[in-house]
């Protein structure tokens, strides 16, 4: 009984992180999956769809900031 009173006194002083962990446990208990799982599921399609665009955008930015010369399309080697 004395032990229960000490836990009740400590509970209001839990840090935000501890409360978040407790909340995560509630989500895990309801669904069997963590919040990280749902965040990953939401981000994966976006990254899959935009990966080539983002890589090309970065490459173009690097090229335009460099002093490299562009080559003609006909001069490039394009394997069949």
Secondary structure by P-SEA (a helix, b strand, c coil): caaaaaaaaacccccaaaaaaaaaaaaaaaccccaaaaaaaaaaaaaaacaaaaaaaaaaaaaaaccbbbbccccccccc
